[in-house]
Amino acid sequence: MAYNKASMLLSCILLLSFALLISVGESKVSFHKSLKRQPVLVCNKIYGTQAGDTCFSIIQAFHLTTTAFSTINPNLNCDKVFVGEWLCVNGFSI
């Protein structure tokens, strides 16, 4: 009887170890799939904002589209542009 209990315990431990091994392997696969490559921004020209500047006025002054301006300044909050803030006005992302 003791032999059956020991063998049952060993079987359960092996089964749980195998299940843990499978779940760890699966989580690594899904983790790598969820990583998304961040675009690399290249800025060729910057502009320091001045009093009265808005995103719209900068877009017009440098003949940019809204999409292009947003792409090269991805973390910019146009509601909170401050004097002296450096903005990219000529660049691209790869």
Secondary structure, DSSP 8 states (H G I E B T S, - for coil): -HHHHHHHHHHHHHHHHHHHHHHHHHHHHHHHHH------EEEEEEEE--TT--HHHHHHHTT--HHHHHHHSTT--GGG--TT-EEEEEEEE-
